[in-house]
Each structure stands twice: as structure tokens, then as C-alpha cells.
Amino acid sequence: MQPFDLNLRHLRALSAIIARGSISMAAETAGLSQPALTQGIAKLERQLDVRLFDRQVDGMAATAAGITLAARAEAALEHLSTAVRSGIRGFSRPERLMTGTQLRAFLALADAGGFARAATMTGLSQPALHRAVREIEQICGVPLVERRGRGVALTPRGHRLARGVRLARAELAAGIVELRDQPGQGGSLTVGAMPLSRAVVLPRAVARFVARYPQARIDVVEGSWRELIDPLLDGVLDLTVGALRDQPIAGAVQVPLLVDRLAVIARAGHPLAGAGLPPHAALAAYPWIVGQTGTPLRAQWEALFEGAPLPHAPIECGSVMVVREILRDSDFLTLLSPDQVALEIDAGVLVSLGSLPLSTRTIGITTRESWRPTTAQRHFLDLLRDVATLQENE
């Protein structure tokens, strides 16, 4: 069951049925005939294999499943509405005219960057894709895609709609999971992992989560904050774990987990090894591997030498794997959490020259403001907090 397999007009009518207590009264609000809406709700129930309403003599009473799905559908449709709310020249409420097939086709084109690849992804023919995208453009009254060489690219309005469609899809997918909430299943979870989170916190939380939900699917997407923030806001990721920003961007919520203390890391046998944390002048005499400009790690490195010329730093790198290999064969220095290279330190390959008392960074969770986790996803958040607490106490 895919989110856009569900009829959006029938989903939109759920809240009206709940509010009015009757299909006949809700049909008028939804712009459907009573028989059409009756058949539509019955189809939803068959697709989802769940009863959404109890049919009573005096009307319709929503079941717990019906209330859950109506809330998710309402949130999904609000994402679509927000995406097309301003700057349109088409219909006054274009989101009410869009179909699941059109949205699925548009999103496939946005992800694929070309009609041929989108057709392969969806199983739709290229003429059908062209028609669906053209229909959405007519509904919105603005261009959504433009040709770029052999492919296509989204216009600014197209990017905005794509984000709204992804968020709507994520909301409906969460609703489907909640309706089928059974022990051990847990649905799916997509986590953006920044470098430090991969060391201890995230792996331990994932291991505990899959023990509780053996049939759940977890996708871990590695990247820097810059690489992960847009997928998070687009609804591609459910959450990210890593170093928090001093100022979160609009639409994101940051929750601290733990405070990590940084250390100067070098190869075993480095000239500065073995005598405690060297003075700044000694540290400045060696080349450095630093984080990219704008990252918390880079800011901490610059603060370490505040008031003095910065050391030579010819390498900017956010990959711990690459950094540790460079360190092994050179006299470079870097700032890292000892947890990130704990295995190499235990094996005697790398050493910590000493922790920096004032060099800390806050590791935490970032989510969308609008994100409403499922039961299993809330459990995963609890596991992250538990693991972080244990790590700080170790």
C-alpha cells in the first residue's frame, strides 16, 4: 500500500464525516454525491483492511482508526495547501483538484530529473507522465518544470510543490503504519546520520530498536548537516542525529542529547604524543585537518587558536574514515571526539594528545516542526535519549 494509492478526495471527506456525523451531509462539503462518497469510504476500508466508521441508525461514528486517518489526511492536505497557497494564477484551491496519480508522477519526475527515468520508477508511460505533470501545472497556473539539456529541472514553484508533496506522502505513510500498528512491525524510519552520531549513539539505539521491532525498516543516510537539512525539511528524512547548530533554521526543531568534549587526535608516535596536551604554539607548528567552514567543528578549531594566527590547514574533510587514514601516515593533527576513533586508539594506531576543556559541542536530534512521529518512531527517540544518557555516565 502506497500513500498516493488512496483517493485524496475521499481522504479529505473523512474530517467532514466526523464533524457532521453523516455521509449525506459530508458529501455536499466534499463535492461528491452520497453514493459516490459511500463507495469511496468503503474502498478506503478495503484498501486499508480496517473499519473507519461504525454505521449507526442516526449516522456515522468514527472508529479510533477513522480518527487517526482523518488527522493524518488533514495534515497531509494542509502540506499540499501550503505548497500552493501563494503566487498562483490557477484555481483558488488547486490542492483540492490534484489526484494521487498526478502527485506520484510529479514527484517521480522531480526525483528522477527526466521523464524516461521517472517512467521506469513509476511504471507509467512517458505520455502519461507528461499529461499528469501538465495537468498539475494547469491546476496551479504556474510552470513547475523547465527543460535543462536532455533532462528537466524544477522551477522555484516546482521545488515548493515537491516539498509539499513529499511531506503529504510522509504524513499519509505514517497514518497507514498507525492503522496497522502490530507488535514487532514498527513501519519505517529514515535517519540522517552526521559524523559523530555514527560512533556510538545511533548504532546502539538502532540495535535496540530492531530488537523491539524486528520487522521495521530503518534507512540510515550519512552526510553533513548541509547535506541532510533539506531532505529533512522535505520529509525524505524523519530526523537527523549529530552536532546541533547554534541557531536552528526555520521549520526545524533541535533537541539536545549530550555534550561531547573534543580532543586533539594524532598518529601513534607523533612527535607531540606522550606529554599531555601540548601548548598552543606546539600545536600550531603542525598541519591540521579541519571541518568545513560553517560547521561547529570548524568553529571549535578556530576558537582554539583565537587571538593567534591559525595554523596551516590544507585539508578540509568531514569524513572520519578519510581523516583517520591521513593521520596514520602523517604528522597532521585534527579535532575529533575520542569516541569517533575509539577503535583506532584502543588498537594503538591513533592517540589523543589531550581533551580541550572549553571545546565542546552539543549532539542532538533535529526534526521538522510539523513532524508527528508514530508510536514506534517515538520509541526510537526515547532509545536515543536513553543511549545518550548511558554514554554520558560511562
Secondary structure, 3 states (H helix, E strand, C coil): CCHHHCCHHHHHHHHHHHHHCCHHHHHHHHCCCHHHHHHHHHHHHHHHCCCCEEEECCEEEECHHHHHHHHHHHHHHHHHHHHCCCCCCCCCCHHHCCCHHHHHHHHHHHHHCCHHHHHHHHCCCHHHHHHHHHHHHHHHCCCCEEEECCEEEECHHHHHHHHHHHHHHHHHHHHHHHHCCCCCCCCEEEEEECHHHHCCHHHHHHHHHHHHCCCCEEEEEECCHHHHHHHHHHCCCCEEEEECCCCCCCCEEEEEEEEEEEEEEEECCCCCCCCCCCCHHHHCCCCEEECCCCCHHHHHHHHHCCCCCCCCCCEECCCHHHHHHHHHCCCCEEEECHHHHHHHHHCCCEEEEEEEEEEEEEEEEEEECCCCCCHHHHHHHHHHHHHHHHHHHC
